Amino acid sequence: MFDQDKYRQEVLDPARRNGNVAPADLFTRYAMSIDQIPRGDRFPAHLAEVLKYWQSLTQRRAYLRLAETLISAHRQLDQAGRLTAEHFAAERDRHTAETSQKIKEVVDDMVSGGQVVAATTVARVAAGLGVGAEADLRRELTKLRVRILDELWPLPETAPGKGRDVLRDKRLLGLRLAVDVLATDPGSPARPVTLRKGLRLNGQAVTAQMFREARDRAERRAQDDRKTATENLLVNLGDAVQRGSLDQLVLWELTEVMREAAEMPMATVRRVSREAVRVGLDSNEAEELALALLMAREGTAAPRNPTAEVEELFAAGSLRAAERLIATLPAEEGVELRQRIQEAVRKVAGLVTRAQQEIAAGRPEHAAELLTEAVREAADDTDLAGRLRMLAPPAVPSARVGAASGDHVTASWTPSPARTGGVAYQVVRTRQRPAGSATDGEVVGRTDGNEIVDSRPPAGDDLYYTVFATRSDGVWSPGTSAGPVTLLPEVTDVSVTADETSVRVGWQARSDATRVTVARADGSLVACSRGGFTEEGLQPGREYRYLIRAGYDAGNGRVIESTGVTATAMPQQAPRAVPDLVVEPLPGQDPGRLRLAWTAPAAGTVRLRSAPHRPRWQRGAELTETELDGYGSELVARAEPASDGRFALTVPMAQGRIFVTAFSVGAGRAVCGPTVSVTNTAPVARLRARRIGTQVRLSWEWPPGIGLVRVRWWSEGAEGHVEETDCWLRSYRDDGGLEIPAGSGAVHVSVATVSRDTEGEAVGSPVSVRVAGTGMRVRYRFVESNRLFRRRTRIEVSAEQVCPLPELIVVQTAGRIAPLRPDQGTTVARVPAQRLEPGRPVSVDVEVRDPRGPYRLGCFVDDHGTGGSGVVLMGTPGGH
């Protein structure tokens, strides 16, 4: 609960005594405890409550300036989107860190001093060191680049004319120095500022052009308290230029910035000058000014007198109190101050008179502007503040309402052209007509912005939103209306469930909806209740579309319907369980991937899900799709038809043990299928293979804790036919390895570790190796015979095992030296490519050329044929 009295005593009163400076800690500023921060919707509600309290303080003269500063800072945070607990915490951390850094800087300054010192200080210190010490001291200081000032800055004794007003407006605008208002971007003004040789901003003198441009920028701003503060600041700075006192005004600003640091115990030049550097003063001049402040502090403070109290009251805007107190002083005291107060009293009286004339002339806003200026001069005059509150601001020029969206309506408006700040707006909602007054209808809310959201508007009726402006409760401007707009919210939370021959559709309708209608795609209506409908006798595999519209009472028996939302459903056959599932390492490929294969069910879509534990459902159990989505994670990849008629999926292999389950989904249900477990165990190392004829001898290093491996092998080019065997560690050691019958062709071998536990068997990542073939032995011989006194020669080819025989050629050479290559003779016969089987040799006649002389015959694989890389020919050359 927001305790206003405690907040005023602990936060506002100290801030007011501190020059009406808002607390830097945002949690403290908004009356929050760091361990009890409002959560959720309570946070903005709490901010609104504090803001409302600040607005009420503008009616109390003692807190007026502080309240204006707080409200202005609140608007800046709101416009920047920083009214959040996260930003408050970040600002607290930043402020804490900055405060910690300042504390550290103060400690450093206690021992480090600064780079400037007064000549009188040098002389005084040197006097205690003996004759001639001053020259030595000056020489050492010069070596350390410490400047010795023979003449200190002349400091202002009192605030210059309008100095307090300048200080107030500067703080309201968030400026470091008042002259920053002349910069093109006041947030990033020209730096540095110098004063020793006249005021310079980044080396440039202040010109009339700077004032004209600043006034032009102010004119383009919307009318609010910041615009008013900018205009007042420009007027006061312009007056200072005309009087030739702008330099003194800036110097006084700087001394006010540095005074708090200068009055701290054990303050140093470096510490005090840093405050001036932060607001833009040249670092060298800042050190000189800091030294002057510290030297002045060492003198005897003048006793406080009544004249000083009057000066303080007058500077703080308490004109009536200053007027009463100055009347009690002797006539010879405070003559100049008395004249200034009398001049201010006459000015306020003139402003009030002109305000009354403006009211009589029907120009209340001009009167409000004059009274606002009078209140600034005499903030403690409650009568002036009351007169100002009784003047209603001008009506907003225009209002508009956005299209109804969902269940809310947004109303916005152009700000009132009020010539003063502190204007708030109240929005009233009415049915079928605009509101006649600020209380004629439902109050949507109150804000100092120009937009509001109606989160609970009634549906089905013409709604008008009227905006009223005010400076005080009960005094309202004429209303400006927007509308009509009709809210027709749709039904929400639409759910669709389909089984084999029926569809169930449900939704949530607003309580003020008079009916809900459902139409099919062909326009025919479906009987329904307020919350849904069921339609039966539908065709499986066909898509059905439904338009759902909510109807609202529009009066006079009329019902207006919403645009409608569409629901789509497709009845499906009940899913059947997946018959089988195989999960195994993928041979010959990436060992970090798995191949999953299954037979498609009679009905339903297959989904594979993996989890670190088995599903709680038994095989064949039905479950909802929501239950299915809550188990494990889905293995997403494209399934491809496998060679055995099943479907296969290849996915990355997870680390550790996983359980993969095949579910069949359809008609809003799911059926649990088979589950297999896979463990990504450590693979074997240093796999080696050595061919011994048609046998291959394998060896490898066993990983710790593994006693079984699974060996798989397949002929190159025939991956569809895979053979496998299991090898136990004990047998491996007894036999010194493992031999497998691999044939004579090239073969691929993979060895995968296997672990078994109560969950069953898990196969790890395989390690593969390719073993080259030995070549199939094919024998040939040449046979000669006489037939009818004619010599006949033929070649016979045979093999001891089934062999794909490539095309052979028989080559003849003259002489008694057999050919070594096919190109060393003439081709005289060809043996066509064919399947060669054991015990069934192939015989082909050879047409020998010129058999009367000596010749030799050789047999070779035709290099231009195919498939002969695995054949080794063995035989004896023929001829005579």
N, C-alpha and C positions, 0 to 999 in steps of 0.2 A: 504494500500500500504506500502511495506517495505521500510522505509527511511534509507538508508545505512549510510548517513552522521550523522544523529541524533543518530543512534544506535552506531556508532563508538565513538562519543563524550560522550554519556551518559552511555554506558555500557563497551565497550572494553577498552577505555583509562583508566577509573578507575580500571578495572581489571588488566591491564598491570602494572599500578603503584602499585598495591597490590601484586606484585610478580607473575603475570600471573596466578592467581587463578580464575577459572570459577565461575560466579555468582551462588550462591546456589539456588536462586529462578529460577525455570525452565521457568516460564513465562517471566521473565526479560531476561534470557539467550537466549531465542528464539524470543525476540522482540515482545512480545505480551502484550496487555493491559488486565487486569483481567476482565474489563467490555466490551471488544470487542474481545473475543476469536473466532477465525475462527471456523465455524461449518461444519460438514459433510466432503465432499471431500476437502474443502479448508484448513482444518487443516494439513493433510500430505503434501499438496502442499506448504503451508507456511513453514513447516519444511524443505522441500527440497530446497526452495529458500534461507533460512538462511544458510543451510549446504553448498550450492554452494558458498555463499559469504565467508564463513570461508575458503573453499578450495582456493579461489582466494587470501586470505590474506597470504597463505604460500609463496607467491612470494615477500612479503614485509618483510624485515629483522626485522623491529620493532615489527611486530605482529606475527612472525613465531612461537615462543614458545606458545603463547596464543592460536593461531589457532590450533596447534597440540593438545594441551590439550582439547580444545572444541571438535574437531573431534573425539578424542579417547573416551571422555565421551559420545558423541552421539552414537558411535558404541556399547558401553556397554548398553545403554538404549534400542537401537534397538534390540540387541540380547536377552535382557530380556523381550521384548514385552511391554516396558513401555513408548513408545512414544504416549501417549494418553492424552487428556485433563483431564480425571479423575485422572491419576497418577500425572500430573502436579499439580492439585488442592490439592491432598493428600499430596504431598511433600511440597507445600507452607504451608499447615496447620501444618505439622510436623515441618517445619523449623521455622514457627512463634511461635509454642509452645516451641520449643527448645530455641529460642531466648528469649522468655519470661522467661523461666526457668533460663537462664544465667543471665538475668537482676536481677531476684530475688536473685540469688546466690551472685551477686556483692553487693547487698544491705545488705544481711546477713553478708558477709565478712567484711563490714565496721565496724561492731560492734562486730564480733566474733573473728577476728584475725585468728591465726593459732596455730599449736601444736609445733612450733619450733621458737627459737629466738636466736639472736647472743649474745655472751657474752659481746661484746662491747656495745650493746644496753642496756643490763641489767646494766652494769656499769654506762653508761651515765644517765639512768633514776634514778638509785639509788643515783647518785651524787647529784641530786636535792632534795633528801629526807632526807639527813643528814648522819652522821657517823653511820656505822653499818647497814645501810639499805640494802646494797647489799646482805648480808647473808640472811636476812629475805626475800628479794625478790626472791632469788634463792630457798629458802625453800618452799615458796608458789607456785612458778612455778612448782617445783618438785611434790607437792601434786596434782596439776592439770595435771600431766603427760606431761608437756611442756618440750621439749628437749632444752638444752642450748648448743649452738655450740661455742667452743673456736676457731675453725678454719673453715673458709668458703671455699666453692668449688672454685678452681681456674677456672675462666671463660676464654674461648678462645677470643683473641682480634680480630682476623680476620678469614675469612673462610679458612679452610685447602685446600690443593691442590685438585682440581677437586670437591671441595665441592659444587659449584654451579651446576656442571653437575649432581652430585648425587641428588641434590635437584630437578632438572628438571626431571630426569628420574623417581624418586620416585613419583612425582606428576602425571606424565603421566600414571604410572601403578596403581595409586590409593592406594599406600602403606602409612601406618602411619609412619614407620621408614624404612630406606633403608635396614637394616638387615632383615626385614621381607621377603625379596626375598629369604632368605635361608630356610624359613619354608616350610614344605611339602605342606601346604595349605596357601599361602600368605594372603588369606582372613581371616584366623583364626590362626595367628601365635602364637608361644609359649609365654606365659606371666607368671611372669613379667620379665622386663629387669632391671638389676642392674649394677652399674658402680663403686661404691666405692672401691671394691676390684678386679677390673678388669671386663671387659664386660662379663656378663652371661645372657643367654637366658633360662629362667625357670630353673636357677641353673646350666646350662651347659655352658662350654666355647665354643667359636666358633672354629670349627675344619675344616681341609682340606676336610674331607668327606662331610661336609655340602655343601661346594662349588662344589664338584664333582657332587653330587646329583642334586643341583640346575641347573648346566650346562646341565646335562642329560635331565632334565625336559624342559629346554629351547630349546634344540635341537629337541624335539618332537613336538614343536609348529609350526604352519604354519607361513611362513615368512610374517611379517607385522611390523608396527612401534612399537608395544608392545614387540615383540620378540627382536627387535633391542635395545630397551630401557633396557630390561632385561639383554641382553648380555653386554651392556655398564656398567650397574650397577654392575654386577658381576666382571668385569675387574677392575673397580675403587675401589671396596671394597677389592679385592684381593691385589691391589697395596698398599692399606692402611694397610693391614695385614703385608705385607712384610716390610713396613717402620715402623711398630709398632705404627701407629697413628690411628688405628681403633677406640679406645676408645675416642680419641679427636674428631674424625669425628662424632661419635654418640652424644657426649656431645654438639658439635656445632649444630647438628640437633635439639636437645632438647631445646637449648637456643633460636633457631630461632622459634620453636613452641611456646615458652613461652614469647617471647619478646614483642609481641603485648599486651598481658594481663598485663605484667609488666609495660608497659609504659602508661597504663590507669590511670587517676586521682584516687587517693585513693585506689590503688590496694593493696590487702592483700596477705599474704603467701598462705592462703587456696585457694583463687581465682586463683592465678598464678600456683600453684602446680597442680591444677585440670587439666590444659591443658596438662601437662606432663603425668599424670596418664591416660588420655584418649588415648594417643599413646602407653602406655604400660610400662612406668617407674614405679618402685616400689614406693608406696605412701610415705614412709618415706624419700627415697632419693629425691622424687619430691619436698617435702616440703623444704629440705635442699637446693636444687638447686634454688627454688623459692626465698628463703631468700637471697641467694647470688646475684641473679639478682636485687632484690629490694634494697639491700644495695649498689650495684654498681650504681643504678640509682640516689641514693641520693648524689653521688659525683658530681664534676663539669665536664660537658661534654667537651671534647677536641674540639677546633675549627676545622671546616671542612677545609681541605687543598687539593690542586690539586692532591696529591698522592692518597688520599682517593677516589677522583673522578675517577682517572685512575683505581684503584682497583675495583670500582663498575662497570665501563664499561667492564673491562676484565672479571669479574665474570659473567656478563650478556651475554657474548658471542659477544660483539661488539669489536672484535679484531682490526679491522682497525681504529676505532675511538680511542681506547686505545693506539694504536701504534702512531697515530698522536699526541695525547696529551702528551704522555711520552717524545716525542722528544723535546717538548718545555720546559721541566723541567731541572734544573741544573743537571749535571752529578752525583753529590754526593747525590741526592735525589732519593729514591726508587730504589736503586741498585738491590736488590733482585727481586723486581717487574719487573724492566726493563729486567732482565735476563729471567724471566718466559715468558714475552711477546715475547722476541726475540726467545725463544725456541718454542713458539706456532706458530710464523710466519714461522720459518724453517719447523715445522711439516706440516703446511698447504701447503707450497711450495712443500714439498716432496710428500704429498698426491696427489697434482695436477699433478706432474711429473709422478708418478706411474699410475695415471688415464689415462694420455695420452698414456702411454706405453700399457696399457690394451686395449685401443681403437684400437691402431695400431695392436695389436695382435688378434683382432677380439673377444675380451671378453668385450663387452660393459657393461654387468651387474656388472662385477667386478669393472669397472671404476665408475659406478653409486654408488656402495657401498663406494668407496674411496672418491668420491665427496660429498656424504652425510655426511661422517665423517668430511670432510673439512668445510662444511657449518655449522656444529654444532660448530666448533671452531671459525669460522668467519661468524656469521650470517648476519653481515652488508656488506658482500662482494657480491654485486649484480652480478658480473661476474661469481662467482662460482655457484650461484643459476641458472643463465641462462644456463651454461654448463650442469648442472644436468638435466634441463628440456628438453634439446635437445636430451637426450638419451632415446630411446624408451625401455620400459620394454620387457622382453621375452613374447612370445605368450603363451596363456593359453594351458596347455597340452592336454586337451580334453573338448569337449562340447557335450551336449546331449539335446534332446528335448522330452518332455513327450507326451503321446498320447493326441491328441486333445480332449478336454472335453468341451461340450457346445459350447460356441462361443469364447473361448480363448485358447491360447497355452502357455505353460510354458517352457522356455529355462533355462538351468543351465550349469555350467562349473566348472572345477577345477581351483582354483586361479592361477594366474601367479606366477612362481617361482622367482619373483623379490626379490632381496636381500635388498631392501629398501622399506619403506612405501610410502603412498601417491599415490597408483596405482588405477586408475578408469577403468571401462570397458564400451564400447559402443557396443550395439547389433544392427545388421543390418539385415533386412528381405528382401529376394529376391525370385523371382519365377524361378523354374526349374534349378537354378544353384546357387552355392555359391557366395557370394560377393567378389569382387576383392580388395576393399578398404573400409575404414570406411565411405565413402560417396556414395558407389555404391549400392544404394537401399534405402529402407525405414528404417529410424532410429527408432527402437522400443523404445529405452531409454538408459539412462546412469546411472550407479550405481557403488558404491564401494563394493557391495556385490557380490555374485556368483549365483544370480538367478534373472530372470525378467519375467514378465507376459505380453504377447501380447494380449491386450483386444480387438483389432479390426483387426484380420487377415482376409484376403480374403478367400473365400471358393472355393472348387473345383479344386484347383491347387496345384502342388508340391511346398512346401515352404521350404526354407533353412534359417537357422539362424546362422550368423557369428559373432563371438565375437572378438573385438579388445581391447588391453590394452594400456593405456597411462598414462604418468605423467603430460602431458601438451597438450592442444589443438593443433592439427596439427602434433603431433609426435606420430605415432601409431605403435604398434607391428604388425607382420603378423597376419592375421585372422585365426581363428579356427572355422570350420563350423560343424553344426549338421543338420540332415535331410536326405531325405525329409520327410515331414509330410503333410498330406492332411486333411483339416478341412471340415467336412460334417455335419453342424448343422441340427438338427431335427426341425420340425415345433414346435411351442410352443402354450400355451394357448388353448389346445384342449378342445372343449365343445361339449357335446352330448345331444340332445333333441329328445325324442321319444314320439309319440302319438299313436293312436290306430293302424294305418297301415303304418306309415311312420317314417323315421329317418332323423334328420338334424344334420350334423356334421360340426363344424367350427374350424378354427385354424389361427395362425399367421405365415407367412413364411417370411424369410429374403428377403430384396429387391434384393439381387444378386442371388436368386434361379431362375433358368430358367423354372422350372416346378414342379408340385406336382402330384404324382400318388397315387391312392387308389385301393387296391385289397381286395376282399373278402377272406374268409378262404379257399375257393376252388380254389383260384388263378385267378378268373375272375376279370376283371377291372371294376371300377365304374367311370362314367364320373364325373369330378369335375372341379372346378375353382381354382384359386390360394388361395382362402380363405375358401373353403368348398364345400359341396355337399348335395343334398337331394335325398333320395331313397324312393319310394312309393310302394304301393301294397304289403306290408309285412304282415306276419302272426303274430297276437298278441300272446304273451307268448313265443315266440321263440327268442333265443339269436343270435345276428348277430355280427360278429367280422370283423374289417376292419384294414388293415395295411397301414399307411400313410407314404410315403417316399418323401423326398425333393431331387430334382435333380439340379446339378450345372454344369456349362460349364467348361470342362476340356481342351478346345482348340481342334482344328482340327475337329470340329463338334461333339466331344464326350461329353456325359453327364454322370456324375457319380452321383449315388443316395446314399442317407444316409441309415443306417440300418433300420430305420423306427420306428414309434411308433404305438401302437395298441389302437384302440378305440372300446369299446363294448357297444352295445345298445340292448334293448329289448322292442319292441312295446307292449303297454298295452291298454286295454279298458279304455275309459274315466271314471274317477271315478264318483261314485254316492254319494250323500250326506248321512251321517249317519242318520237313521230314528229317533233315540231317544237316550237319555243319562240320566242316573240316577246317582247322586252322593249323598251318604248318609253315616253317621257314621257306622262303622262295629260293629254290636251287639255282645256282649259277649266276645269281644277281646280288644286289645290295643286301648284305647280311642284316641290315637294320630294318628290313621290311618283311611283312607277312602276307601270305596268300590265303584268302578265305574263300571257300567254295561251298555251295549249298544247292539243294534241289528246290526249285520254285514250288510254293504251295499251290493247292487247287484254287485258292482265292485269297486275296489280300496282297498288300505291298510289304516287302521285306525291309526291315530296319535292323541294322546291327549296332549294338551298343556295348561299350566296354566299361568296366568298373573294377575297382580293386577288391571287390567281394562278389560272391554269387548273388543272383537275384533271390528275393524272398518268395517268389512264386514258383510253384512246381510246373514242370513241363505240361503244356496243354491248358494251363489256367488262363482265364480271361481277366483283363484289367482295363482301366480307362486310359485314354491317351495322356491325361494329366498325370496319372501314376507313372506311366512309361517315361514321360519327360523328366520326372524326378529321379530316375535311376541312371546313374553313370553319365556317359557322354556318347553321342552318336558318332559312328565312324562314317565320315562323309567322303565318298569317292564314287567314281562311275563304275558300275558293275558291267562286266563283259561276259558274253557267252563262252563257256569253257568247251574243250574238245569232247568231253564226255556227256554233253547235254545239260550240264549244270551251269550255274552262274558263278563267276569268280570276281574277287575284289582284292586289290593290293593296297595296303596301307602301311604307314610307318609303324615299326615295332616299339612299343613303349618300354621303358625301363622297369625292371622288377616283374612281379607276377600280375597278370591281368586276367579277367574273365570276360569272354566275348559271348554274347547271347543273341540269337536270332529271334526277332519278334515279327509276327505277321499283323499288319494294321489295316483296318478298313471298317466302314460303317460305324465310326466313332468308338470302336473298340480295338483292343490289341490282344493277341494270344501269345503266350510265352512259348518259345521253342527250345531247341537244344542249347546247352552251354558248354564251352570248352575253355580250358585254362592254358595260358602260355606264360612262361617265365623267361625273361631275357637273361639267361645264365651266361657265365664267362665262357668264351669259346676256347677250343684247343689252340695250341701254339706250335709253330714250326712244323706244319704238315709237310711231309715228304712222300714221294711216290717213285718206285723203281720197278720198271717192267722186267719180267722174267718170262720171255716167250709170250704166251697168251695170258699169263698171270701178272697181276700188279701187286707189289708188296708195299704196304703203307706203314708209316710210323709218324708219331706226333708226341707232343708233350701234354700231359693231362693237367688241367687246372685243379687247384686244391678243392677237395670236397666232392669231386665228380668221379663216379665209378662206372658210368655207362655212356657210350656214345652210339649214335645212329649213323651208319655209313650208307650213302646212296650214290649210285653211279648210273650213267647212261651214255650210250654211244653218241659221238658227235654227229649232229644232224638228225638225231632220232630222240629228241627230248621227251616225246610223249611216252616212251617206254622206259621206266625207271625201275631199277632193282635196288634193294636195300637189305641190310643186315645189321644186327645189333652186336656190339663188341663190349664185353665187360673188362674191367681193369685187370682182373686176375688172369683171364685168358690171354689178354694182350701181353702180360709179363711172362706168362709161361711159354708162349709161342714167339716172343721177341718181336711182336708186331702183328699185322693182319694181312692175309693174302685174299684177293678177290679174283674171280674169273672174269677178265675184262675182254677177252678176244684179242684179235690182232689189230683191230682198228683203233683210231684215236678215241679216248674216253674221258669224260668229266667225272670227277669224284668230289663229293662234299661230305664233311664230317661235322656233325652237330652234337653238342653235349645234351644229355637227357637227365632230368631230375624227376624223382618220384616222391610223393608224399601222400597224405590223407586226401588231398584234393585231386589226386590222380597224377598224370604224367605231363611234364612240361618240357618242350624242346627249345633249346637255345639257338643262338645265331650260328649258321653253318660257316665253315671255312672250306674253300674249294680249291681244286688243283686240276690242271689238264695234263693228261698222260698221252704222249704221242703213240701212234700205232707201230707194230713191227713190220707191216706189209704182208699180204697173203701170198703164200708160195704157190706158184703155178708152174707145173713141169711140162716140157714139150720134148718130142723126139721126132726125127725124120725116118721114115720107113720106105725102103725101096723094094720093088718086086718086078718080075718079068711077066708080061702079058702079051701072048702072041708075038713073041720075039721083039717086044717093045718094052723098054725100061719105064717103070712107073714110080713116081715119088709122091709121098703124102706126108703131112705133118699131123701128129696127134698131140692134143693138149688135155691135161688132166689136173685135178686138184684134190687135196685130202679133206677139204671142207667146202661148204657152200661159198661160192665166190662170184661177185658180179664181174665177169670177165670183160675187160675193155677190148676194143678192136686191135688185132695184132696184124703185123705185116711180115712177110718172108722176103728176105733180100738175098740175091745171088751175086757172087763176085767171081771173076776169072782167076785161076791160079789155085794155089794150095793154102793161101792165108785166109782165114775166116774173117768176115766183116765184124768190126767192133761197134759201128754205128749204122743207123739206117741209111745215111747219106753216102756210105762207102760202096754201095752196090745198086742193083736194079731190082725193083719190087716185082716179084713173080707170083705172089699169092697173098690173099687177105683172109684172116679169120674174123668173122663179124662179131661184134659185141653181143654177149648173151650171158645167161645165168649158168654157171658151171657148178655141177653137183658131183659129190664123191662117187667113184665107181662108174661114172658115165662120161668117158672122155669124148672130146670133139675131134673129128678128123676132116681135113680139107686137102684136096689135091693140089700139087705144086707143079706148074708148067715150067719145067727147066728149059732154059734156052741154050742151044748148042752143047748138048751133053757129051759130044765126042771128045772134047778136051777136058783138062782138069778144071774143077770149079768147087766153090764152097757155099753153103746155105746158112743163114742166121735168122733168128726170130726176135722181133722187137715190138714194144708197145707203140702204136701209132701216136706220135706226139700231137697230131692234129685232132685226135679224138678226145673224149671226156671220161673221167672216172677212173683213170689208171694210176693215180698217185699212190694207192695202197696195195699194188700188185708187184711181186718180185718174181721175174721169170728165171727158171732154172732148167738147163738142158744142154745137149751136145750139138755143135754145128753139124750139118749134113753135107753131102757131096762126095766127090772122089777125085 
